[in-house]
Amino acid sequence: MSDFREEFLNIYKTNITREGSEELLNWLTKSDFFTAPASTKFHSAFEGGLCEHSVKVYKRYLAMIKAEFGENYQSVISDESIAIIGLLHDVCKVNSYKVDFRNVKDETGTWVKQPYYTFDEDLPYGHGEKSVYIINGFLRLTREEAIAINWHMGGFDPRVKGGSYSVSDAFYRYPTAIIFHTADTLTTYLDEAR
């Protein structure tokens, strides 16, 4: 867990320098970002899973951007934007996971209390849009960053399931957003255990 924390901090401090970045990092370090799971029971549902997921997504996104745009990828998207999008896309989950207990039978048939994660939403603002809202409270996102973070769930986003076509328009207008959605999805399903 501490390795991913250190890696996150190194990537963040090296790449994210715009006004408000120190305040955002201070907020993150005072929150449960580095100890929270990434989900209750799906991907990276363990202590530190949120930070680990964020670092893995950042790395995959950077690799995919370089593969798509080549050596001159920075003429399309900056290293700062890649770090902001990759590392911060799931800040909507900060301080939302709680540990509860349930009774289960162990291997001997004895009932024991087993911990599990629950999700307690204190700001019901959505998912990607909540991350954009939180980040913008500290530093100003570019339109491209906001679009990529807002729509990182792609077809899994409840707005899309409800019939919205905005995600399609966003992906056509901002190719880096569809690349990010793909990086997040590939990381979740290929790089992380359920």
C-alpha positions as CSV (number, residue, x, y, z in Angstrom):
1,M,0.0,0.0,0.0
2,S,2.7,2.5,0.9
3,D,4.5,1.8,-2.4
4,F,1.5,3.0,-4.3
5,R,1.1,6.0,-2.0
6,E,4.7,7.0,-2.6
7,E,4.3,6.4,-6.4
8,F,1.1,8.5,-6.4
9,L,2.8,11.4,-4.5
10,N,5.8,11.3,-6.8
11,I,3.7,11.4,-10.0
12,Y,1.5,14.1,-8.6
13,K,4.3,16.4,-7.4
14,T,6.3,15.9,-10.6
15,N,3.4,16.6,-13.0
16,I,0.6,18.6,-11.3
17,T,1.8,22.1,-10.5
18,R,-1.1,24.5,-11.4
19,E,-2.6,26.8,-8.8
20,G,-4.5,24.9,-6.2
21,S,-2.6,21.6,-6.7
22,E,-1.0,21.8,-3.2
23,E,-4.3,22.5,-1.5
24,L,-5.9,19.5,-3.3
25,L,-3.0,17.2,-2.4
26,N,-3.3,18.4,1.2
27,W,-7.0,17.6,1.2
28,L,-6.3,14.1,-0.3
29,T,-3.6,13.4,2.4
30,K,-6.0,14.3,5.2
31,S,-8.8,12.2,3.6
32,D,-9.0,8.4,3.3
33,F,-7.8,8.4,-0.3
34,F,-4.7,6.4,0.4
35,T,-6.5,3.8,2.6
36,A,-9.9,3.5,0.9
37,P,-10.9,0.6,-1.4
38,A,-11.7,1.3,-5.0
39,S,-15.1,-0.5,-4.7
40,T,-17.1,-2.4,-2.1
41,K,-16.8,-5.8,-3.8
42,F,-15.7,-5.4,-7.4
43,H,-12.2,-4.2,-8.4
44,S,-9.6,-3.4,-5.8
45,A,-12.0,-3.8,-2.9
46,F,-9.2,-3.8,-0.2
47,E,-7.5,-1.2,1.9
48,G,-5.4,1.1,-0.4
49,G,-7.3,-0.1,-3.5
50,L,-8.4,3.4,-4.5
51,C,-4.8,4.8,-4.6
52,E,-3.5,1.6,-6.3
53,H,-6.2,1.8,-8.9
54,S,-5.5,5.5,-9.6
55,V,-1.8,4.8,-10.1
56,K,-2.4,1.8,-12.4
57,V,-5.0,3.8,-14.5
58,Y,-2.6,6.7,-14.8
59,K,0.2,4.4,-16.1
60,R,-2.1,2.6,-18.6
61,Y,-3.5,6.0,-19.8
62,L,0.0,7.4,-20.3
63,A,1.1,4.3,-22.3
64,M,-2.1,4.4,-24.4
65,I,-1.6,8.1,-25.1
66,K,2.0,7.5,-26.2
67,A,0.9,4.6,-28.4
68,E,-1.8,6.6,-30.0
69,F,0.0,9.9,-30.6
70,G,3.6,8.9,-30.6
71,E,6.7,10.8,-29.4
72,N,4.9,14.2,-29.9
73,Y,1.9,13.2,-27.7
74,Q,2.5,16.4,-25.6
75,S,1.3,18.4,-28.6
76,V,-2.1,16.7,-28.0
77,I,-2.2,16.5,-24.2
78,S,0.2,17.6,-21.5
79,D,1.8,15.4,-18.9
80,E,-0.1,17.5,-16.3
81,S,-3.4,16.7,-17.9
82,I,-2.6,13.0,-18.1
83,A,-1.7,13.0,-14.4
84,I,-4.8,15.0,-13.3
85,I,-7.1,12.7,-15.3
86,G,-5.4,9.5,-14.4
87,L,-4.8,10.1,-10.7
88,L,-7.9,12.1,-9.8
89,H,-10.7,10.6,-11.8
90,D,-12.1,8.7,-8.8
91,V,-11.8,11.4,-6.0
92,C,-15.6,11.1,-5.9
93,K,-15.0,8.0,-3.7
94,V,-13.0,9.8,-1.0
95,N,-14.5,9.4,2.5
96,S,-17.4,7.3,1.2
97,Y,-16.4,3.8,2.2
98,K,-17.2,2.5,5.6
99,V,-16.4,-0.8,7.3
100,D,-19.3,-2.8,8.7
101,F,-19.5,-6.4,9.9
102,R,-21.7,-9.3,9.0
103,N,-22.0,-12.8,10.5
104,V,-20.5,-15.6,8.3
105,K,-19.6,-19.2,9.0
106,D,-15.9,-19.9,9.0
107,E,-14.3,-23.1,7.7
108,T,-15.2,-24.9,11.0
109,G,-18.9,-23.9,10.8
110,T,-18.6,-21.3,13.6
111,W,-20.3,-18.0,13.2
112,V,-17.8,-15.1,13.1
113,K,-18.0,-11.4,12.4
114,Q,-16.4,-10.6,9.1
115,P,-15.7,-7.0,8.0
116,Y,-16.9,-5.7,4.6
117,Y,-17.1,-2.3,2.9
118,T,-20.3,-0.3,2.5
119,F,-20.7,2.9,0.5
120,D,-22.1,5.8,2.3
121,E,-22.6,8.8,-0.1
122,D,-22.4,12.1,1.7
123,L,-22.6,14.1,-1.5
124,P,-25.0,12.4,-3.9
125,Y,-23.7,14.2,-7.0
126,G,-23.1,11.3,-9.3
127,H,-19.7,9.7,-10.1
128,G,-17.6,11.4,-12.8
129,E,-19.4,14.7,-12.3
130,K,-18.7,14.5,-8.6
131,S,-15.0,14.1,-9.2
132,V,-15.0,17.2,-11.5
133,Y,-16.9,19.2,-8.9
134,I,-14.5,18.2,-6.1
135,I,-11.4,18.9,-8.2
136,N,-12.7,22.2,-9.4
137,G,-13.1,23.3,-5.8
138,F,-9.2,23.3,-5.6
139,L,-7.8,23.8,-9.1
140,R,-9.3,24.8,-12.4
141,L,-9.7,21.9,-14.8
142,T,-9.4,22.3,-18.6
143,R,-12.5,21.4,-20.6
144,E,-10.7,18.3,-21.9
145,E,-9.8,17.2,-18.3
146,A,-13.3,17.8,-17.1
147,I,-14.8,15.8,-20.0
148,A,-12.5,12.8,-19.6
149,I,-13.1,12.7,-15.8
150,N,-16.8,13.3,-16.1
151,W,-17.4,10.5,-18.7
152,H,-14.7,8.0,-17.6
153,M,-17.4,5.4,-16.8
154,G,-18.5,5.5,-20.5
155,G,-21.5,3.1,-21.1
156,F,-21.5,2.2,-17.4
157,D,-22.6,5.7,-16.4
158,P,-26.2,5.8,-15.2
159,R,-26.8,8.8,-17.5
160,V,-26.0,6.7,-20.5
161,K,-28.1,3.9,-19.2
162,G,-30.9,6.4,-18.9
163,G,-30.6,7.3,-22.6
164,S,-28.2,10.2,-22.8
165,Y,-26.1,10.4,-25.9
166,S,-23.7,13.1,-24.4
167,V,-21.0,10.5,-23.8
168,S,-20.8,9.8,-27.5
169,D,-20.5,13.5,-28.4
170,A,-17.8,13.9,-25.7
171,F,-15.8,11.0,-27.1
172,Y,-16.0,12.3,-30.7
173,R,-14.9,15.8,-29.6
174,Y,-12.2,14.7,-27.1
175,P,-10.4,11.6,-28.3
176,T,-8.3,11.6,-25.1
177,A,-11.5,11.0,-23.2
178,I,-12.3,7.7,-25.0
179,I,-8.7,6.7,-24.5
180,F,-9.1,7.4,-20.8
181,H,-12.3,5.5,-20.5
182,T,-10.6,2.5,-22.2
183,A,-7.6,2.8,-19.9
184,D,-9.8,2.8,-16.8
185,T,-11.9,-0.1,-18.1
186,L,-8.8,-2.2,-19.1
187,T,-7.1,-1.5,-15.7
188,T,-10.3,-2.5,-13.9
189,Y,-10.8,-5.8,-15.7
190,L,-7.2,-6.8,-16.7
191,D,-4.9,-5.4,-14.0
192,E,-7.0,-5.8,-10.8
193,A,-8.6,-8.6,-8.9
194,R,-12.2,-8.8,-8.2
